[in-house]
Amino acid sequence: MRLIALLLAASALAGCATQPIPSGTPAPGPVPMERLLEKQVYQMSPQEVHRYIAHMQTAEPDLRKRITAIGRKNIGQPYKLHLLGEYPFELHDSLPMFSLENSDCVVFAEHTYAMALSKSWEEFFWMLQRIRYKDGVIGVASRNHYTEVDWNLNNNWLVSDISMALAGPSGPSYELTVDRATFLKTRHQTERDIPVQNSREYFLQADRVAEVAAQLQDGDFVNVVSTRDGGYWVSHVGLVATGPDGARRFLHSSEPQVREESFDAFIARAREREQRNAREGKNGQKLAGFKFLRLNDNIVVPPMAPQPRPGFAAAP
């Protein structure tokens, strides 16, 4: 009886397993590359993205052009704010570590850079974390929350701030004060003893972008600087893309979807929003200008810092 019971149990478990493909029925093959390239990236599965980024490494060997091509391959991707987190690595929220279907402005830039620098899905996912976190250490406290003093500085192996050089010695600047400990406690219920940081940030006034546009290059990182009540901060990011006519354009994710437009068009929309807010009596943010970060010519990706074992003190 014991043998019969074991056999019945084994039979029941086998019923839960994936059924084999019947003999003589071929497994479905991958979509031909020419058909895959008809899709936008946000319409692809991870398996298809794996093939696409491997293809792009050979199809477009110039990194700057590859960044622009991959970014344009996401035009139309729906915008979604508060998109990513550390789940399931951490439990402070339930947001996942990647999304292909949607993006916000930072996610779009990070995914585009990571795909352009990679040859496979595995390398892309590794590169994404290397870009998104200080030293690549995954965690809400090590995420690059603040553009000026986190993202820009921790990714100086990838991009270098050229805002002061573009604006000249008389260009505007602002002092930024960052209280990470309070931010992490109030926004993410995470306790960290981190001192307050102050920095001086230089930018180019919005009405001077046309003067320096010719100096911008494909793949450069764009920081949109906003102001309200005397304070200044980076409120939006995107990428520089060169149009067919040689004009420098702004490639970015903003509501409702990823788009490419001239800087003049972006500035005009910002001014229209400011005028609408004024008519409605709203104290909305105003466009002050831009910071520009040059994509480095010789990129050497630093190693990922080893992820510490949770609950164990670091070795002396």
Number of C-alpha atoms within 10 A of each C-alpha: 6 7 8 9 10 11 12 12 12 11 11 11 10 11 10 8 8 7 8 6 9 8 6 6 7 8 8 6 6 10 10 8 12 8 8 17 15 10 13 17 24 19 17 16 11 15 11 19 21 19 16 21 23 17 15 20 18 11 10 14 11 12 18 20 17 24 27 22 18 20 30 19 19 26 18 17 23 18 19 18 13 9 16 18 20 18 15 12 13 14 11 16 14 13 16 14 16 18 15 17 15 22 29 25 22 20 25 26 22 18 25 24 26 24 27 26 20 20 19 19 20 12 14 22 16 15 22 23 22 23 23 25 22 21 19 22 18 22 19 19 19 14 20 20 17 15 17 20 18 16 19 19 17 20 19 15 16 22 21 17 22 17 22 18 13 21 21 12 9 7 14 16 16 14 13 15 14 16 12 19 16 17 16 17 12 11 9 13 12 14 14 13 8 12 10 11 11 12 12 11 19 25 25 25 17 17 12 13 18 12 10 12 15 12 8 23 19 22 28 23 25 24 23 19 23 18 16 13 9 6 12 19 20 20 15 18 25 27 27 29 28 19 15 7 6 9 14 22 22 23 29 28 30 20 14 12 18 24 18 21 14 17 19 15 13 13 17 12 12 15 14 11 16 18 15 13 15 12 9 9 9 11 11 15 18 18 20 20 21 24 24 26 23 20 23 15 10 8 12 9 13 12 9 16 12 10 11 12 8 7 6 7 8 8 5 3
